[in-house]
Amino acid sequence: MLEDFVAQNPTDSFARYGLALEMANGGETDAAIREFAKLVELNPDYTAAYQMWAQTLIKSGSPEDARPVLEKGIASAKRTGNQHAEREMLGLMDELEIG
């Protein structure tokens, strides 16, 4: 259902975010990563997408790909004043450096 909605409303960030989350939770990692990438391409300040994209990359065994996503997400969080998301993404960056 979400796929149909996104196909009809490709710029709806909330729907695309929901679709990406469903894909990630359903084990469709590659498709989820593509949806997160498309989402931030269309809406660079949809901060939550960066964090979930990075987490999906980390879970899929690609932590090196998560670092640039987190850097862009932190910049987005700063632009939008989302200090909570910024702190969480900084924490993920720290975990990447430790791991």
Jmol script that loads the backbone (N, CA, C; Angstrom):
load data "model"
ATOM      1  N   MET A   1       0.823  -1.193   0.000  1.00  0.00           N
ATOM      2  CA  MET A   1       0.000   0.000   0.000  1.00  0.00           C
ATOM      3  C   MET A   1       0.873   1.266   0.000  1.00  0.00           C
ATOM      4  N   LEU A   2       1.893   1.278   0.853  1.00  0.00           N
ATOM      5  CA  LEU A   2       2.793   2.440   0.884  1.00  0.00           C
ATOM      6  C   LEU A   2       3.527   2.612  -0.441  1.00  0.00           C
ATOM      7  N   GLU A   3       3.915   1.497  -1.048  1.00  0.00           N
ATOM      8  CA  GLU A   3       4.607   1.580  -2.336  1.00  0.00           C
ATOM      9  C   GLU A   3       3.725   2.259  -3.376  1.00  0.00           C
ATOM     10  N   ASP A   4       2.439   1.911  -3.401  1.00  0.00           N
ATOM     11  CA  ASP A   4       1.508   2.534  -4.341  1.00  0.00           C
ATOM     12  C   ASP A   4       1.368   4.023  -4.042  1.00  0.00           C
ATOM     13  N   PHE A   5       1.253   4.369  -2.754  1.00  0.00           N
ATOM     14  CA  PHE A   5       1.106   5.771  -2.381  1.00  0.00           C
ATOM     15  C   PHE A   5       2.333   6.576  -2.789  1.00  0.00           C
ATOM     16  N   VAL A   6       3.523   6.030  -2.534  1.00  0.00           N
ATOM     17  CA  VAL A   6       4.764   6.726  -2.905  1.00  0.00           C
ATOM     18  C   VAL A   6       4.868   6.846  -4.425  1.00  0.00           C
ATOM     19  N   ALA A   7       4.442   5.817  -5.140  1.00  0.00           N
ATOM     20  CA  ALA A   7       4.479   5.879  -6.608  1.00  0.00           C
ATOM     21  C   ALA A   7       3.581   7.005  -7.121  1.00  0.00           C
ATOM     22  N   GLN A   8       2.464   7.215  -6.453  1.00  0.00           N
ATOM     23  CA  GLN A   8       1.538   8.270  -6.866  1.00  0.00           C
ATOM     24  C   GLN A   8       1.923   9.635  -6.308  1.00  0.00           C
ATOM     25  N   ASN A   9       2.677   9.642  -5.210  1.00  0.00           N
ATOM     26  CA  ASN A   9       3.082  10.884  -4.531  1.00  0.00           C
ATOM     27  C   ASN A   9       4.575  10.828  -4.215  1.00  0.00           C
ATOM     28  N   PRO A  10       5.410  10.845  -5.243  1.00  0.00           N
ATOM     29  CA  PRO A  10       6.842  10.606  -5.024  1.00  0.00           C
ATOM     30  C   PRO A  10       7.551  11.643  -4.157  1.00  0.00           C
ATOM     31  N   THR A  11       6.969  12.809  -3.966  1.00  0.00           N
ATOM     32  CA  THR A  11       7.632  13.820  -3.139  1.00  0.00           C
ATOM     33  C   THR A  11       7.094  13.851  -1.709  1.00  0.00           C
ATOM     34  N   ASP A  12       6.219  12.924  -1.350  1.00  0.00           N
ATOM     35  CA  ASP A  12       5.686  12.856   0.009  1.00  0.00           C
ATOM     36  C   ASP A  12       6.741  12.222   0.914  1.00  0.00           C
ATOM     37  N   SER A  13       7.442  13.057   1.643  1.00  0.00           N
ATOM     38  CA  SER A  13       8.565  12.591   2.463  1.00  0.00           C
ATOM     39  C   SER A  13       8.124  11.637   3.562  1.00  0.00           C
ATOM     40  N   PHE A  14       7.001  11.929   4.190  1.00  0.00           N
ATOM     41  CA  PHE A  14       6.540  11.092   5.291  1.00  0.00           C
ATOM     42  C   PHE A  14       6.212   9.682   4.805  1.00  0.00           C
ATOM     43  N   ALA A  15       5.544   9.590   3.671  1.00  0.00           N
ATOM     44  CA  ALA A  15       5.200   8.278   3.114  1.00  0.00           C
ATOM     45  C   ALA A  15       6.458   7.521   2.694  1.00  0.00           C
ATOM     46  N   ARG A  16       7.387   8.222   2.065  1.00  0.00           N
ATOM     47  CA  ARG A  16       8.629   7.560   1.630  1.00  0.00           C
ATOM     48  C   ARG A  16       9.427   7.088   2.850  1.00  0.00           C
ATOM     49  N   TYR A  17       9.441   7.879   3.915  1.00  0.00           N
ATOM     50  CA  TYR A  17      10.123   7.487   5.151  1.00  0.00           C
ATOM     51  C   TYR A  17       9.472   6.223   5.722  1.00  0.00           C
ATOM     52  N   GLY A  18       8.152   6.212   5.764  1.00  0.00           N
ATOM     53  CA  GLY A  18       7.436   5.042   6.261  1.00  0.00           C
ATOM     54  C   GLY A  18       7.730   3.806   5.426  1.00  0.00           C
ATOM     55  N   LEU A  19       7.758   3.982   4.116  1.00  0.00           N
ATOM     56  CA  LEU A  19       8.076   2.871   3.222  1.00  0.00           C
ATOM     57  C   LEU A  19       9.483   2.345   3.482  1.00  0.00           C
ATOM     58  N   ALA A  20      10.443   3.242   3.613  1.00  0.00           N
ATOM     59  CA  ALA A  20      11.824   2.840   3.876  1.00  0.00           C
ATOM     60  C   ALA A  20      11.928   2.087   5.196  1.00  0.00           C
ATOM     61  N   LEU A  21      11.228   2.566   6.219  1.00  0.00           N
ATOM     62  CA  LEU A  21      11.249   1.879   7.513  1.00  0.00           C
ATOM     63  C   LEU A  21      10.644   0.483   7.406  1.00  0.00           C
ATOM     64  N   GLU A  22       9.522   0.376   6.707  1.00  0.00           N
ATOM     65  CA  GLU A  22       8.883  -0.930   6.522  1.00  0.00           C
ATOM     66  C   GLU A  22       9.813  -1.887   5.793  1.00  0.00           C
ATOM     67  N   MET A  23      10.481  -1.387   4.783  1.00  0.00           N
ATOM     68  CA  MET A  23      11.417  -2.222   4.035  1.00  0.00           C
ATOM     69  C   MET A  23      12.572  -2.676   4.932  1.00  0.00           C
ATOM     70  N   ALA A  24      13.113  -1.744   5.709  1.00  0.00           N
ATOM     71  CA  ALA A  24      14.224  -2.080   6.602  1.00  0.00           C
ATOM     72  C   ALA A  24      13.780  -3.112   7.637  1.00  0.00           C
ATOM     73  N   ASN A  25      12.604  -2.904   8.210  1.00  0.00           N
ATOM     74  CA  ASN A  25      12.098  -3.832   9.223  1.00  0.00           C
ATOM     75  C   ASN A  25      11.726  -5.187   8.622  1.00  0.00           C
ATOM     76  N   GLY A  26      11.412  -5.200   7.343  1.00  0.00           N
ATOM     77  CA  GLY A  26      11.053  -6.438   6.671  1.00  0.00           C
ATOM     78  C   GLY A  26      12.229  -7.166   6.049  1.00  0.00           C
ATOM     79  N   GLY A  27      13.426  -6.661   6.280  1.00  0.00           N
ATOM     80  CA  GLY A  27      14.611  -7.325   5.759  1.00  0.00           C
ATOM     81  C   GLY A  27      14.962  -6.965   4.328  1.00  0.00           C
ATOM     82  N   GLU A  28      14.263  -5.999   3.751  1.00  0.00           N
ATOM     83  CA  GLU A  28      14.557  -5.543   2.389  1.00  0.00           C
ATOM     84  C   GLU A  28      15.565  -4.395   2.464  1.00  0.00           C
ATOM     85  N   THR A  29      16.758  -4.738   2.914  1.00  0.00           N
ATOM     86  CA  THR A  29      17.767  -3.736   3.234  1.00  0.00           C
ATOM     87  C   THR A  29      18.154  -2.881   2.031  1.00  0.00           C
ATOM     88  N   ASP A  30      18.449  -3.507   0.905  1.00  0.00           N
ATOM     89  CA  ASP A  30      18.879  -2.739  -0.270  1.00  0.00           C
ATOM     90  C   ASP A  30      17.795  -1.777  -0.730  1.00  0.00           C
ATOM     91  N   ALA A  31      16.551  -2.247  -0.732  1.00  0.00           N
ATOM     92  CA  ALA A  31      15.439  -1.382  -1.140  1.00  0.00           C
ATOM     93  C   ALA A  31      15.262  -0.243  -0.143  1.00  0.00           C
ATOM     94  N   ALA A  32      15.408  -0.533   1.146  1.00  0.00           N
ATOM     95  CA  ALA A  32      15.285   0.505   2.171  1.00  0.00           C
ATOM     96  C   ALA A  32      16.370   1.566   1.990  1.00  0.00           C
ATOM     97  N   ILE A  33      17.579   1.127   1.745  1.00  0.00           N
ATOM     98  CA  ILE A  33      18.696   2.061   1.549  1.00  0.00           C
ATOM     99  C   ILE A  33      18.423   2.963   0.351  1.00  0.00           C
ATOM    100  N   ARG A  34      17.890   2.393  -0.720  1.00  0.00           N
ATOM    101  CA  ARG A  34      17.544   3.211  -1.901  1.00  0.00           C
ATOM    102  C   ARG A  34      16.461   4.229  -1.569  1.00  0.00           C
ATOM    103  N   GLU A  35      15.473   3.826  -0.780  1.00  0.00           N
ATOM    104  CA  GLU A  35      14.387   4.749  -0.414  1.00  0.00           C
ATOM    105  C   GLU A  35      14.904   5.877   0.483  1.00  0.00           C
ATOM    106  N   PHE A  36      15.746   5.541   1.448  1.00  0.00           N
ATOM    107  CA  PHE A  36      16.320   6.596   2.299  1.00  0.00           C
ATOM    108  C   PHE A  36      17.132   7.573   1.455  1.00  0.00           C
ATOM    109  N   ALA A  37      17.925   7.048   0.522  1.00  0.00           N
ATOM    110  CA  ALA A  37      18.740   7.908  -0.340  1.00  0.00           C
ATOM    111  C   ALA A  37      17.854   8.821  -1.184  1.00  0.00           C
ATOM    112  N   LYS A  38      16.782   8.277  -1.748  1.00  0.00           N
ATOM    113  CA  LYS A  38      15.873   9.080  -2.563  1.00  0.00           C
ATOM    114  C   LYS A  38      15.183  10.138  -1.707  1.00  0.00           C
ATOM    115  N   LEU A  39      14.806   9.753  -0.497  1.00  0.00           N
ATOM    116  CA  LEU A  39      14.138  10.684   0.408  1.00  0.00           C
ATOM    117  C   LEU A  39      15.009  11.900   0.699  1.00  0.00           C
ATOM    118  N   VAL A  40      16.258  11.687   1.066  1.00  0.00           N
ATOM    119  CA  VAL A  40      17.105  12.835   1.404  1.00  0.00           C
ATOM    120  C   VAL A  40      17.532  13.602   0.158  1.00  0.00           C
ATOM    121  N   GLU A  41      17.496  12.946  -1.002  1.00  0.00           N
ATOM    122  CA  GLU A  41      17.734  13.675  -2.247  1.00  0.00           C
ATOM    123  C   GLU A  41      16.593  14.669  -2.485  1.00  0.00           C
ATOM    124  N   LEU A  42      15.370  14.218  -2.236  1.00  0.00           N
ATOM    125  CA  LEU A  42      14.193  15.074  -2.434  1.00  0.00           C
ATOM    126  C   LEU A  42      13.992  16.074  -1.303  1.00  0.00           C
ATOM    127  N   ASN A  43      14.389  15.683  -0.085  1.00  0.00           N
ATOM    128  CA  ASN A  43      14.177  16.527   1.083  1.00  0.00           C
ATOM    129  C   ASN A  43      15.400  16.424   1.993  1.00  0.00           C
ATOM    130  N   PRO A  44      16.450  17.217   1.695  1.00  0.00           N
ATOM    131  CA  PRO A  44      17.711  17.106   2.437  1.00  0.00           C
ATOM    132  C   PRO A  44      17.609  17.419   3.930  1.00  0.00           C
ATOM    133  N   ASP A  45      16.508  17.993   4.362  1.00  0.00           N
ATOM    134  CA  ASP A  45      16.371  18.302   5.778  1.00  0.00           C
ATOM    135  C   ASP A  45      15.383  17.387   6.498  1.00  0.00           C
ATOM    136  N   TYR A  46      15.117  16.226   5.929  1.00  0.00           N
ATOM    137  CA  TYR A  46      14.332  15.208   6.636  1.00  0.00           C
ATOM    138  C   TYR A  46      15.319  14.424   7.496  1.00  0.00           C
ATOM    139  N   THR A  47      15.663  15.025   8.606  1.00  0.00           N
ATOM    140  CA  THR A  47      16.776  14.576   9.442  1.00  0.00           C
ATOM    141  C   THR A  47      16.658  13.132   9.904  1.00  0.00           C
ATOM    142  N   ALA A  48      15.484  12.697  10.270  1.00  0.00           N
ATOM    143  CA  ALA A  48      15.315  11.339  10.780  1.00  0.00           C
ATOM    144  C   ALA A  48      15.740  10.294   9.751  1.00  0.00           C
ATOM    145  N   ALA A  49      15.594  10.618   8.479  1.00  0.00           N
ATOM    146  CA  ALA A  49      15.953   9.658   7.432  1.00  0.00           C
ATOM    147  C   ALA A  49      17.443   9.328   7.460  1.00  0.00           C
ATOM    148  N   TYR A  50      18.273  10.312   7.732  1.00  0.00           N
ATOM    149  CA  TYR A  50      19.717  10.066   7.782  1.00  0.00           C
ATOM    150  C   TYR A  50      20.056   9.074   8.897  1.00  0.00           C
ATOM    151  N   GLN A  51      19.449   9.295  10.048  1.00  0.00           N
ATOM    152  CA  GLN A  51      19.738   8.434  11.190  1.00  0.00           C
ATOM    153  C   GLN A  51      19.302   6.998  10.911  1.00  0.00           C
ATOM    154  N   MET A  52      18.110   6.821  10.396  1.00  0.00           N
ATOM    155  CA  MET A  52      17.622   5.466  10.125  1.00  0.00           C
ATOM    156  C   MET A  52      18.381   4.829   8.962  1.00  0.00           C
ATOM    157  N   TRP A  53      18.759   5.632   7.987  1.00  0.00           N
ATOM    158  CA  TRP A  53      19.567   5.140   6.861  1.00  0.00           C
ATOM    159  C   TRP A  53      20.900   4.614   7.391  1.00  0.00           C
ATOM    160  N   ALA A  54      21.529   5.402   8.242  1.00  0.00           N
ATOM    161  CA  ALA A  54      22.818   4.994   8.809  1.00  0.00           C
ATOM    162  C   ALA A  54      22.663   3.731   9.646  1.00  0.00           C
ATOM    163  N   GLN A  55      21.615   3.658  10.454  1.00  0.00           N
ATOM    164  CA  GLN A  55      21.397   2.469  11.264  1.00  0.00           C
ATOM    165  C   GLN A  55      21.175   1.239  10.388  1.00  0.00           C
ATOM    166  N   THR A  56      20.459   1.419   9.283  1.00  0.00           N
ATOM    167  CA  THR A  56      20.226   0.315   8.351  1.00  0.00           C
ATOM    168  C   THR A  56      21.549  -0.142   7.739  1.00  0.00           C
ATOM    169  N   LEU A  57      22.394   0.812   7.381  1.00  0.00           N
ATOM    170  CA  LEU A  57      23.702   0.465   6.827  1.00  0.00           C
ATOM    171  C   LEU A  57      24.557  -0.293   7.844  1.00  0.00           C
ATOM    172  N   ILE A  58      24.535   0.171   9.073  1.00  0.00           N
ATOM    173  CA  ILE A  58      25.324  -0.471  10.128  1.00  0.00           C
ATOM    174  C   ILE A  58      24.834  -1.910  10.336  1.00  0.00           C
ATOM    175  N   LYS A  59      23.525  -2.074  10.438  1.00  0.00           N
ATOM    176  CA  LYS A  59      22.954  -3.409  10.646  1.00  0.00           C
ATOM    177  C   LYS A  59      23.238  -4.340   9.477  1.00  0.00           C
ATOM    178  N   SER A  60      23.365  -3.779   8.287  1.00  0.00           N
ATOM    179  CA  SER A  60      23.600  -4.616   7.110  1.00  0.00           C
ATOM    180  C   SER A  60      25.084  -4.959   6.927  1.00  0.00           C
ATOM    181  N   GLY A  61      25.923  -4.462   7.849  1.00  0.00           N
ATOM    182  CA  GLY A  61      27.346  -4.775   7.773  1.00  0.00           C
ATOM    183  C   GLY A  61      28.159  -3.796   6.951  1.00  0.00           C
ATOM    184  N   SER A  62      27.632  -2.591   6.758  1.00  0.00           N
ATOM    185  CA  SER A  62      28.349  -1.566   5.988  1.00  0.00           C
ATOM    186  C   SER A  62      28.559  -0.300   6.813  1.00  0.00           C
ATOM    187  N   PRO A  63      29.235  -0.417   7.959  1.00  0.00           N
ATOM    188  CA  PRO A  63      29.415   0.770   8.800  1.00  0.00           C
ATOM    189  C   PRO A  63      30.223   1.867   8.117  1.00  0.00           C
ATOM    190  N   GLU A  64      31.126   1.483   7.195  1.00  0.00           N
ATOM    191  CA  GLU A  64      31.928   2.499   6.505  1.00  0.00           C
ATOM    192  C   GLU A  64      31.048   3.380   5.619  1.00  0.00           C
ATOM    193  N   ASP A  65      29.938   2.846   5.131  1.00  0.00           N
ATOM    194  CA  ASP A  65      29.009   3.630   4.324  1.00  0.00           C
ATOM    195  C   ASP A  65      28.126   4.520   5.186  1.00  0.00           C
ATOM    196  N   ALA A  66      28.019   4.183   6.472  1.00  0.00           N
ATOM    197  CA  ALA A  66      27.173   4.955   7.375  1.00  0.00           C
ATOM    198  C   ALA A  66      27.802   6.300   7.756  1.00  0.00           C
ATOM    199  N   ARG A  67      29.119   6.352   7.785  1.00  0.00           N
ATOM    200  CA  ARG A  67      29.801   7.582   8.241  1.00  0.00           C
ATOM    201  C   ARG A  67      29.409   8.820   7.417  1.00  0.00           C
ATOM    202  N   PRO A  68      29.491   8.791   6.079  1.00  0.00           N
ATOM    203  CA  PRO A  68      29.106   9.997   5.331  1.00  0.00           C
ATOM    204  C   PRO A  68      27.619  10.326   5.462  1.00  0.00           C
ATOM    205  N   VAL A  69      26.797   9.304   5.646  1.00  0.00           N
ATOM    206  CA  VAL A  69      25.368   9.546   5.852  1.00  0.00           C
ATOM    207  C   VAL A  69      25.168  10.283   7.174  1.00  0.00           C
ATOM    208  N   LEU A  70      25.860   9.841   8.206  1.00  0.00           N
ATOM    209  CA  LEU A  70      25.758  10.500   9.507  1.00  0.00           C
ATOM    210  C   LEU A  70      26.285  11.929   9.453  1.00  0.00           C
ATOM    211  N   GLU A  71      27.360  12.150   8.715  1.00  0.00           N
ATOM    212  CA  GLU A  71      27.900  13.515   8.595  1.00  0.00           C
ATOM    213  C   GLU A  71      26.868  14.438   7.963  1.00  0.00           C
ATOM    214  N   LYS A  72      26.193  13.966   6.906  1.00  0.00           N
ATOM    215  CA  LYS A  72      25.146  14.775   6.275  1.00  0.00           C
ATOM    216  C   LYS A  72      23.957  14.944   7.205  1.00  0.00           C
ATOM    217  N   GLY A  73      23.634  13.904   7.950  1.00  0.00           N
ATOM    218  CA  GLY A  73      22.524  13.976   8.891  1.00  0.00           C
ATOM    219  C   GLY A  73      22.779  14.954  10.018  1.00  0.00           C
ATOM    220  N   ILE A  74      24.000  14.975  10.510  1.00  0.00           N
ATOM    221  CA  ILE A  74      24.365  15.920  11.569  1.00  0.00           C
ATOM    222  C   ILE A  74      24.268  17.345  11.039  1.00  0.00           C
ATOM    223  N   ALA A  75      24.714  17.562   9.816  1.00  0.00           N
ATOM    224  CA  ALA A  75      24.590  18.893   9.204  1.00  0.00           C
ATOM    225  C   ALA A  75      23.118  19.281   9.064  1.00  0.00           C
ATOM    226  N   SER A  76      22.281  18.328   8.671  1.00  0.00           N
ATOM    227  CA  SER A  76      20.846  18.580   8.548  1.00  0.00           C
ATOM    228  C   SER A  76      20.249  18.919   9.912  1.00  0.00           C
ATOM    229  N   ALA A  77      20.630  18.165  10.932  1.00  0.00           N
ATOM    230  CA  ALA A  77      20.123  18.411  12.280  1.00  0.00           C
ATOM    231  C   ALA A  77      20.515  19.806  12.763  1.00  0.00           C
ATOM    232  N   LYS A  78      21.722  20.217  12.448  1.00  0.00           N
ATOM    233  CA  LYS A  78      22.162  21.564  12.837  1.00  0.00           C
ATOM    234  C   LYS A  78      21.348  22.627  12.102  1.00  0.00           C
ATOM    235  N   ARG A  79      21.117  22.414  10.796  1.00  0.00           N
ATOM    236  CA  ARG A  79      20.339  23.387  10.010  1.00  0.00           C
ATOM    237  C   ARG A  79      18.919  23.533  10.536  1.00  0.00           C
ATOM    238  N   THR A  80      18.341  22.419  10.965  1.00  0.00           N
ATOM    239  CA  THR A  80      16.943  22.431  11.385  1.00  0.00           C
ATOM    240  C   THR A  80      16.773  22.622  12.886  1.00  0.00           C
ATOM    241  N   GLY A  81      17.879  22.679  13.611  1.00  0.00           N
ATOM    242  CA  GLY A  81      17.813  22.884  15.054  1.00  0.00           C
ATOM    243  C   GLY A  81      17.356  21.648  15.821  1.00  0.00           C
ATOM    244  N   ASN A  82      17.537  20.476  15.255  1.00  0.00           N
ATOM    245  CA  ASN A  82      17.117  19.231  15.892  1.00  0.00           C
ATOM    246  C   ASN A  82      18.281  18.686  16.721  1.00  0.00           C
ATOM    247  N   GLN A  83      18.406  19.202  17.936  1.00  0.00           N
ATOM    248  CA  GLN A  83      19.531  18.840  18.786  1.00  0.00           C
ATOM    249  C   GLN A  83      19.475  17.384  19.234  1.00  0.00           C
ATOM    250  N   HIS A  84      18.280  16.857  19.422  1.00  0.00           N
ATOM    251  CA  HIS A  84      18.144  15.460  19.841  1.00  0.00           C
ATOM    252  C   HIS A  84      18.708  14.524  18.770  1.00  0.00           C
ATOM    253  N   ALA A  85      18.298  14.731  17.532  1.00  0.00           N
ATOM    254  CA  ALA A  85      18.800  13.896  16.430  1.00  0.00           C
ATOM    255  C   ALA A  85      20.302  14.083  16.258  1.00  0.00           C
ATOM    256  N   GLU A  86      20.759  15.310  16.414  1.00  0.00           N
ATOM    257  CA  GLU A  86      22.199  15.574  16.290  1.00  0.00           C
ATOM    258  C   GLU A  86      22.982  14.766  17.326  1.00  0.00           C
ATOM    259  N   ARG A  87      22.522  14.785  18.576  1.00  0.00           N
ATOM    260  CA  ARG A  87      23.206  14.033  19.641  1.00  0.00           C
ATOM    261  C   ARG A  87      23.193  12.530  19.349  1.00  0.00           C
ATOM    262  N   GLU A  88      22.058  12.035  18.878  1.00  0.00           N
ATOM    263  CA  GLU A  88      21.968  10.604  18.593  1.00  0.00           C
ATOM    264  C   GLU A  88      22.915  10.201  17.464  1.00  0.00           C
ATOM    265  N   MET A  89      22.987  11.024  16.427  1.00  0.00           N
ATOM    266  CA  MET A  89      23.878  10.706  15.317  1.00  0.00           C
ATOM    267  C   MET A  89      25.342  10.859  15.710  1.00  0.00           C
ATOM    268  N   LEU A  90      25.638  11.829  16.549  1.00  0.00           N
ATOM    269  CA  LEU A  90      27.005  11.945  17.065  1.00  0.00           C
ATOM    270  C   LEU A  90      27.367  10.703  17.879  1.00  0.00           C
ATOM    271  N   GLY A  91      26.411  10.182  18.626  1.00  0.00           N
ATOM    272  CA  GLY A  91      26.633   8.958  19.383  1.00  0.00           C
ATOM    273  C   GLY A  91      26.907   7.769  18.468  1.00  0.00           C
ATOM    274  N   LEU A  92      26.169   7.692  17.369  1.00  0.00           N
ATOM    275  CA  LEU A  92      26.424   6.630  16.395  1.00  0.00           C
ATOM    276  C   LEU A  92      27.813   6.765  15.788  1.00  0.00           C
ATOM    277  N   MET A  93      28.206   8.007  15.507  1.00  0.00           N
ATOM    278  CA  MET A  93      29.559   8.238  14.955  1.00  0.00           C
ATOM    279  C   MET A  93      30.607   7.761  15.960  1.00  0.00           C
ATOM    280  N   ASP A  94      30.399   8.060  17.233  1.00  0.00           N
ATOM    281  CA  ASP A  94      31.340   7.617  18.265  1.00  0.00           C
ATOM    282  C   ASP A  94      31.412   6.098  18.296  1.00  0.00           C
ATOM    283  N   GLU A  95      30.268   5.427  18.186  1.00  0.00           N
ATOM    284  CA  GLU A  95      30.256   3.959  18.191  1.00  0.00           C
ATOM    285  C   GLU A  95      31.020   3.407  16.992  1.00  0.00           C
ATOM    286  N   LEU A  96      30.915   4.069  15.855  1.00  0.00           N
ATOM    287  CA  LEU A  96      31.641   3.624  14.665  1.00  0.00           C
ATOM    288  C   LEU A  96      33.153   3.728  14.875  1.00  0.00           C
ATOM    289  N   GLU A  97      33.564   4.802  15.552  1.00  0.00           N
ATOM    290  CA  GLU A  97      34.988   5.004  15.799  1.00  0.00           C
ATOM    291  C   GLU A  97      35.532   3.993  16.797  1.00  0.00           C
ATOM    292  N   ILE A  98      34.702   3.617  17.761  1.00  0.00           N
ATOM    293  CA  ILE A  98      35.123   2.647  18.778  1.00  0.00           C
ATOM    294  C   ILE A  98      35.140   1.248  18.171  1.00  0.00           C
ATOM    295  N   GLY A  99      34.078   0.940  17.395  1.00  0.00           N
ATOM    296  CA  GLY A  99      33.938  -0.390  16.817  1.00  0.00           C
ATOM    297  C   GLY A  99      34.938  -0.623  15.769  1.00  0.00           C
TER     298      GLY A  99
END
end "model"
wireframe off; spacefill off
backbone 0.3
color backbone group
